[in-house]
């Protein structure tokens, strides 16, 4: 594998196995209790972790998202870290909580 192939594979998203282009999260607002469905686009919302990021061990990707529901004006801040298979391994959320 040449240098350009390595560079291309570094910036390319991981191979997906028929799961679609989105990662879905359900978040509940702490203020009004609204259940908010959040869709994270795999190709644009999620970024690679670089060597200067203080993410958890095993983290390959991260996302920062501001979430606003329809019932109130409470802004929910979400930061999540994902492994190479885009499984959520660590998250920090303010103003809400993740539910299954």
N, C-alpha and C positions, 0 to 999 in steps of 0.2 A: 504494500500500500504506500503510495507516494505522499508527499507533503500536501498536495492539493486535495487528495482524497481524505486525508486526516482532518484537514481544515473543514472540508465540506461535511464530514460526519460529525464534527464538533458542533456545528451550527444547525444541523438538521434535527428535527424533532424525532423522538424515538418511534420505532415502528409500532403501530397500533394493531390490535387484534380484533377488529370489528366492533370496537366500543364507541365509535363515533368521534366527533371532533370536540366534544365538550366533557367537562367534569362537573357533575352536579353536586351542590351542597345545599343543605337546608339550614337556615339560620333563623333564630327566634329573637325578636327585638326585646331588650330588657325593659323598655319603657311601656310599650303598648301590648306586647305579647304576640304581635303579628308574625306569622310563619312566612318567611321569604325564601323563595327558591332562587339560588344563585347558580348561573352557568358560567364556568370558566372555559374560555376557548383555548384549546391545547396549542394552537399555532401562534397566538398573539398575546394572550394574557399571562402565560407562564414563561418565566425566564430562567436561563441557566444560572446556577450558583457559581460565583467566581472565587478565586483564592483569598480575596479580602473580605468576603462575607463571613459573619460569625454564626452561620447556620449549624444545626446539629450534625453529628457524624452520620454519614450515609446519605445526606441530602444532595440531590443533583439539580433540583429545580425549586424555584420559589415564586410566590405571587403576593402582591399587595393589592388589596381591593377595598374601596369605600362602598358601602352598601346602604341604600336608602329605600325604605319600604313605602307603601302607599298610605298607611294610617296615621303616621306621625312624622315629624322632621328629625328624629334621632338618627344621626349618622353613625353607622357601625364600621369600625376599622378592622380589617382582617389581614393577617400575614400568615402564610402557610408555606411549609417546606414539604417537598415531595421526593420520593426516591426515584430511581431510574425507570421504574414501571409506573410512575405517576400515582403512587399510593401516598396518601397524606401521612407523614410521619411526625409532624410537629406543627402546632398552630398557636397563634396568639390573636385573641379577638377582644375588642373593647366595645361595649355598648350592646352586646348580644351574646348568644351562645349557639354553638353548632349542635344540631339534633340529628338523629338517625332517621 
